[in-house]
Amino acid sequence: MATAYFLELVVKMTDAKKDGEHVPMIIFNRPSVPDRTDYILGKSKESPLDVIVSIGKTLAGLGAEIISIPCITAHYFYDDILKGIGIPVINMLEETANYLKANKIEQVGLMATDGTIKAGFFADVLENRGIKVHIPGEMGQKKVMSIIYDDIKANRPYDIEGFKIVERELREAGAQVIILGCTELSLIKKDGKTGPGFLDAMEVLAIKSIELTGANVKAEYKNLLV
């Protein structure tokens, strides 16, 4: 669903008056990629890296000039992915941090998988920009993981009340903006259930993807924090 929504975002965010002004895209949807979080946490010895690089090489062979990966946890392997594919790969974490810094955001909350939270690679990118990162406590993180894996990935209705509980926790800690740091969580914003003060990292990725192809972004998507 995250991949399907990414395609939808690029299409609807592009300022195009006719088909030919839209962004040409090649989608490689491979749900069998080994679970990134399980590997990062040592629960699985099956690395997703070789599969991801193989997908990237296939896309490059088909003519892709830039790669977008609508999975945040996969960015744990970013340097090796970039090295293995050989063409530019948009860094969703760096672009998200740049967006927040440009909007003078000093404190954020981060909702993401256990792999992203515990490995700390997204938080490191943000903190390197001088942005303080708040993460959910143990129970809050369990709620986030349940929403991602038990609800959205399982194609079931998600626990919006649990989501709001974690939101309150992060707001009370001082978060000005909460990052939807897993592309499954993007679907909650898509449904209009988040309200203002959230930044969907996949929307940032979509905008960068549009801009790098020379297309224009619609004016209503210039501010992603409303």
Order of alpha helices (4+ residues) and beta strands (2+ residues): alpha-alpha-alpha-alpha-alpha-beta-alpha-alpha-beta-alpha-alpha-beta-alpha-beta-alpha
